[in-house]
Amino acid sequence: MGMAVGAQKGPRSDINITPLVDVVLVLLIIFMVLTPLMEKEIGVRVPEETPPEMLNEPPPPDLTQVVFKVDESGIWHLNTETLNDANAQERLKAYYRVAKSKEATQGPPVIFFDADDKAKYVRAVKALDVIRDSSSGWTIGMMTESIKQETAPATTPGAPGTEQQPGTTPPGATPPAGTAPSTPPK
């Protein structure tokens, strides 16, 4: 605010800037406080709509667990089905609907993800994206070790946990007719 020296009569033509600067600074402070609050996101779940082409598709077989595998060549497998990029989301949605219908007895829908060690990283991440995009209700479990079904070694009836060498007879058993009894190597 400037002071005028001398006597002036009539209206002043200079603009008083101080109130304008005060208002602009108050607005700046308000926007600085409110901007971080407006950036927070709120997650919204929209009901999923079933496309008409999926209504004619048969539901997946009766399932107790869902396993999504990526093999070393990058091909996707959903339990026993082989999937491609085009049909993966539709099949995952069908499996999700079945798993969701059994939520009361089997718990929330869980899908186990298993990627081969030699699978390309891009294909594994794309598979995870397809699972996420198919339904937001999946709980994804990562498989870190392959469970291999091996044949159990033959054991003698009286000694649990002992292995029998091929071509030998268990201790205390009689060898088949026409063969000489053999002893296990020491």
Disulfide bonds with the S-S distance in Angstrom:
none
